[in-house]
Amino acid sequence: MTVAAQPELEDLEVRLLLEGIFRHYGYDFRDYAQASLKRRIRKALQAEQIRTVSALQDAILHDEQAMRRFLDLVTVDVTAMFRDPRLYVAVRTSVIPLIRNEPLIRVWHVGCASGEEVYSMAILLHEEGLLEKTRLYATDLNQSLLDRGKEGIYPLSAMQTHTGNYLAGGGTRAFSEYYAARYDRAQIKPWLKANIVWAQHDLVAGASFNEFHVILCRNVMIYFNRSLQDRVHRLLYESLAPGGVLALGDKESLQFTPHEAGYESLDRREKLFRKRK
Amino acid sequence: MTYALIAIGGSLGSFKVLQVILAALPPTFKVPVVIIVHRERGQEAILAPLVQSHCALPVAEIEDKGRIEPGRIYIAPSDYHVLVEDGTFALSVEAPLHHARPSIDITFESMADYYGRRAIGVILTGTGQDGAQGMAALRQRGGQTVVQTPASAEAPGMPEAAISAGAAGHVLPPEEIGPFLVKLTEERP
């Protein structure tokens, strides 16, 4: 992948592409962080074997399949069950005691992608005896990712990593209790799925749709520019119950966001914040 | 011209070389430096204090959207790619490139985009070919590029890949890299 010969022209083309996608398909990437988005656009050029961003715009606006492929390129990241095991240890010790006595627990997993981390939280809640009275709302911009999450079928080869993460994340049982192995695939047990609601949701257009005790929004806003980050922070703040917990990615910060003062830090390293009552 | 950012990338065995380079930077060194070292996940907590103990400049770990301040050394966190935008870092968790996250290529490439002639890229010892393509882009945009001599490298793969990609503006042994950076970035009245 190389850089463009005429950077200013490329910038203009990118703006036109994003405007076109927004107007025609409704996906709004206009306030995404530029550097990362440009990289993915260049990847799309390579994958589609197209030379210019203008030509990519032509392909995307006239071909829904090309739009779908572009959406995958922009939204898909590799994840794993119990990714960042230390987070789950922190949730077990710092978050669970705060929500244990709620009559009904609502958890929102923002940008849930293919669902690995949603099932991880479901397993943790099950082990804490709380899954029965919890509703997990798993949302993503990309419907095809949600479909995969809902299915809950993952390569069996990945289970070794997942099991290692599970144990590092404070798991004490046999991880194989949670899936059925069939040929080269692992299928998540149906009872783990019962309390998960999968829904397409766009943070950019974002309206609050419920009040939650826990919101996980990890490494989602790193792809947004400052102004969109601020808007999303407001949405998350408004969607949290007083005393509710926000989990960000471990290299994300609340500093200089509009609601910095509205939270207290619960775990500095794992970026867990509690909304002040 | 004032340089905006120096990025130094390496993998296997690069810490010893980094030590030599950082020791040569005086406390008054103004241009911010970002260090991208391939390693296992979860080791950044070890790396930052280690680098600090060999360096007169303040060392900080990168956070998303953190401002790039003069006179600082930044460490790329493990398991994230580091990109730059106007004056700030932006992190990404897109798939590893050349099996590496952080990938040196990705940082170099975004520096080429945003800083062009005001960027400096350095490739140290390491296996594989990460950094070569990004450094070529950096050079194409007028950035300065420095590669450790393959003969002095514990693992010559990355330096050799950069040289054969035509990306190396200067090829230097470890002890000459620090002084070279100091001289290059000296502001003339």
Boltz contact constraints between the chains, C-beta under 6 A:
constraints:
  - contact:
      token1: [A, 2]
      token2: [B, 137]
      max_distance: 6.0
  - contact:
      token1: [A, 3]
      token2: [B, 112]
      max_distance: 6.0
  - contact:
      token1: [A, 3]
      token2: [B, 113]
      max_distance: 6.0
  - contact:
      token1: [A, 3]
      token2: [B, 137]
      max_distance: 6.0
  - contact:
      token1: [A, 33]
      token2: [B, 90]
      max_distance: 6.0
  - contact:
      token1: [A, 34]
      token2: [B, 85]
      max_distance: 6.0
  - contact:
      token1: [A, 35]
      token2: [B, 83]
      max_distance: 6.0
  - contact:
      token1: [A, 35]
      token2: [B, 85]
      max_distance: 6.0
  - contact:
      token1: [A, 35]
      token2: [B, 90]
      max_distance: 6.0
  - contact:
      token1: [A, 35]
      token2: [B, 110]
      max_distance: 6.0
  - contact:
      token1: [A, 36]
      token2: [B, 83]
      max_distance: 6.0
  - contact:
      token1: [A, 36]
      token2: [B, 90]
      max_distance: 6.0
  - contact:
      token1: [A, 36]
      token2: [B, 92]
      max_distance: 6.0
  - contact:
      token1: [A, 77]
      token2: [B, 93]
      max_distance: 6.0
  - contact:
      token1: [A, 77]
      token2: [B, 94]
      max_distance: 6.0
  - contact:
      token1: [A, 78]
      token2: [B, 95]
      max_distance: 6.0
  - contact:
      token1: [A, 219]
      token2: [B, 93]
      max_distance: 6.0
  - contact:
      token1: [A, 222]
      token2: [B, 64]
      max_distance: 6.0
  - contact:
      token1: [A, 222]
      token2: [B, 91]
      max_distance: 6.0
  - contact:
      token1: [A, 251]
      token2: [B, 63]
      max_distance: 6.0
  - contact:
      token1: [A, 251]
      token2: [B, 64]
      max_distance: 6.0
  - contact:
      token1: [A, 251]
      token2: [B, 77]
      max_distance: 6.0
  - contact:
      token1: [A, 251]
      token2: [B, 80]
      max_distance: 6.0
  - contact:
      token1: [A, 251]
      token2: [B, 91]
      max_distance: 6.0
  - contact:
      token1: [A, 252]
      token2: [B, 64]
      max_distance: 6.0
  - contact:
      token1: [A, 253]
      token2: [B, 63]
      max_distance: 6.0
